[in-house]
């Protein structure tokens, strides 16, 4: 249990077998954990979108949302091409500002193989320049890496982190101040706050000054999205 604005709040878990939205078409397959059209399922107002998408070879997927947001795209398998012909592959991530009611397109340039990527949407007030980050989970095994971060008067500070862990590895994370955290098991299994997270499960935690977790499988990958005032 945690204290949040004077109330006692329990961790909120998002199981992979329960999604706010699910789409399967000939060209793509995607699952929403958090979606803008179901704000009551979002753990924090600033976090508007968390979804995984598989796009078949040679296909593209056009998207549009009512609210402006920063979109963070992380390839998990293969590579994709963003609207402006910018190519992003595994070990890279793209942050782009998407104005309200504006279409953007993501395509799979591979002639044979599908791709698979993670997409995060964070409420935006001021546009940021597009930013492409590079990282290596294998070279920095068993620790969280900061991938993207920013600040706005509407959202405050936010950070997106990724980490790859050996099995039975304990990790202690201490933010500089109390923060809200959404943790997401990209691969493998973890135990956080006495909750078991398996692949594609999420957990929302409020006002955390310390977070301890254990990876339960080899090469387990955890994503954390952190919000601070």
C-alpha positions in Angstrom: 0.0 0.0 0.0 1.1 3.6 -0.7 0.0 7.0 0.4 -1.2 9.2 -2.5 -2.8 12.7 -1.8 -3.8 11.4 1.7 -5.4 8.2 0.3 -4.1 4.7 0.6 -3.5 3.3 -2.9 -2.7 -0.3 -3.8 -0.5 -1.2 -6.8 -2.6 -1.6 -9.9 -1.7 -4.6 -12.1 -2.4 -4.9 -15.8 -2.4 -8.6 -16.9 -1.4 -9.5 -20.5 -4.6 -11.5 -21.0 -6.8 -8.5 -20.3 -6.3 -5.5 -22.7 -8.3 -2.4 -23.2 -8.2 -2.9 -26.9 -7.1 -5.6 -29.3 -6.8 -5.5 -33.1 -5.8 -8.2 -35.5 -5.9 -7.4 -39.3 -4.1 -9.0 -42.2 -1.4 -6.4 -42.2 -0.8 -5.9 -38.4 -1.6 -7.2 -34.9 -1.6 -4.9 -31.8 -2.6 -5.0 -28.2 -3.2 -1.9 -26.1 -2.4 -2.0 -22.4 -3.3 1.7 -22.1 -5.3 3.6 -24.7 -6.4 7.2 -25.0 -10.0 6.3 -25.6 -10.1 4.4 -22.3 -8.7 7.0 -19.8 -10.3 5.3 -16.8 -7.8 2.4 -17.4 -4.8 4.7 -17.3 -2.9 4.7 -14.0 -1.8 8.3 -14.4 -3.3 11.1 -16.5 0.0 11.8 -18.3 0.4 8.2 -19.5 -2.0 7.9 -22.5 -0.7 5.0 -24.5 1.2 1.7 -24.0 0.9 -0.9 -26.8 2.8 -3.5 -28.7 2.4 -3.8 -32.5 3.5 -6.5 -34.9 3.6 -5.3 -38.5 3.9 -7.7 -41.4 6.6 -7.4 -44.0 6.1 -4.5 -46.5 3.0 -3.1 -44.7 2.4 0.3 -43.0 0.1 1.4 -40.2 -1.4 4.9 -40.0 -2.4 6.3 -36.6 -4.1 9.4 -35.3 -5.1 10.5 -31.7 -7.3 13.3 -30.4 -4.8 14.6 -28.0 -1.2 15.9 -28.6 1.4 13.5 -27.2 5.0 12.6 -27.2 5.3 9.2 -28.8 8.2 6.9 -27.9 8.8 4.0 -30.3 11.1 1.1 -29.3 11.7 -1.7 -31.8 11.8 -5.2 -30.2 12.2 -7.2 -33.4 13.4 -5.9 -36.8 13.1 -2.2 -37.7 10.5 0.3 -38.8 10.3 3.5 -40.8 8.7 6.5 -39.3 6.6 9.1 -41.2 9.5 11.2 -42.4 11.4 8.2 -43.7 13.6 7.9 -40.6 14.6 4.2 -40.0 14.9 2.9 -36.5 16.1 -0.6 -35.5 16.8 -2.8 -32.5 19.0 -0.9 -30.0 17.5 2.4 -31.0 14.4 4.4 -29.9 12.6 7.3 -31.4 10.8 10.1 -29.6 8.5 12.3 -31.7 5.9 15.0 -30.9 2.5 14.3 -32.5 0.1 17.2 -32.5 -3.6 16.6 -31.8 -5.6 15.0 -34.7 -2.4 14.5 -36.7 -1.8 11.3 -38.6 1.6 9.6 -38.5 2.7 6.5 -40.3 4.9 3.5 -39.3 6.0 0.9 -41.9 8.0 -2.3 -42.0 10.6 -2.0 -44.7 11.7 -5.7 -44.6 10.5 -7.7 -47.7 10.0 -11.0 -45.8 10.0 -10.7 -42.0 7.5 -9.0 -39.6 8.7 -6.4 -37.1 7.5 -5.9 -33.5 7.7 -2.7 -31.5 6.6 -1.0 -28.3 4.8 2.3 -28.4 4.4 4.7 -25.5 2.3 8.0 -25.5 2.8 10.7 -22.9 0.6 13.8 -22.7 2.3 16.7 -24.4 1.9 20.5 -24.0 5.0 21.9 -25.7 6.6 20.3 -28.8 10.0 18.7 -28.5 12.5 18.1 -31.3 12.5 14.6 -32.6 15.2 12.5 -30.8 16.7 9.2 -31.7 18.4 7.4 -28.8 20.8 4.5 -29.0 21.4 2.0 -26.2 22.7 -1.5 -25.6 20.9 -3.7 -23.1 23.6 -6.5 -23.3 26.5 -4.2 -22.6 24.8 -2.8 -19.5 23.2 -6.0 -18.2 21.5 -6.0 -14.8 20.8 -2.3 -14.5 18.1 0.2 -15.7 19.2 2.5 -18.6 17.7 5.9 -19.2 16.4 6.0 -22.8 14.3 9.2 -23.0 13.3 12.0 -20.6 11.8 15.5 -20.6 9.8 18.1 -18.6 6.8 20.2 -19.1 4.6 22.4 -16.9 1.6 20.1 -17.6 3.3 16.7 -17.0 6.4 17.5 -14.9 9.4 15.3 -15.3 9.1 12.0 -17.1 11.7 9.3 -17.8 11.6 6.1 -19.9 14.0 3.4 -18.8 14.9 -0.2 -20.0 16.9 -2.9 -18.3 17.9 -6.5 -19.2 18.6 -8.9 -16.3 20.0 -12.3 -15.5 17.7 -14.7 -13.7 17.4 -14.3 -9.9 18.9 -10.8 -10.0 17.8 -8.4 -7.3 17.7 -4.7 -8.2 17.2 -1.6 -6.0 16.0 1.6 -7.7 16.1 4.9 -5.7 14.7 7.9 -7.5 15.7 11.4 -6.3 12.2 12.1 -5.1 8.9 10.3 -4.8 7.6 9.3 -8.2 4.8 7.5 -9.9 6.0 4.4 -11.9 4.5 2.2 -14.5 6.6 -1.0 -14.8 6.1 -3.3 -17.9 7.6 -6.7 -18.4 8.8 -6.7 -22.0 10.3 -10.2 -21.8 10.5 -12.8 -19.1 9.1 -12.5 -15.5 9.7 -10.2 -12.5 8.5 -9.8 -8.9 7.7 -6.3 -7.9 5.9 -5.2 -4.7 4.9 -8.8 -4.1 3.3 -9.0 -7.6 4.3 -11.4 -10.3 4.8 -9.8 -13.7 5.0 -12.1 -16.7 5.6 -11.1 -20.3 3.4 -8.1 -21.3 2.1 -7.5 -17.7 2.2 -4.0 -16.3 2.1 -2.6 -12.7 1.3 1.0 -11.7 2.9 2.3 -8.4 2.3 5.7 -6.9 4.6 7.9 -4.8 7.6 5.6 -4.7 10.8 6.6 -3.0 12.3 3.2 -3.4 11.6 0.2 -5.7 13.0 -3.2 -5.4 12.4 -6.0 -7.8 13.8 -9.4 -8.8 14.1 -10.9 -12.3 12.8 -14.5 -12.4 14.1 -15.6 -15.8 17.3 -15.1 -17.9 17.4 -12.2 -20.2 14.3 -10.7 -18.7 13.6 -7.1 -19.9 11.8 -4.5 -17.8 10.6 -1.1 -18.9 9.8 1.6 -16.4 8.0 5.0 -17.1 8.5 7.4 -14.2 6.6 10.6 -13.5 7.7 13.2 -11.0 6.2 16.7 -10.1 
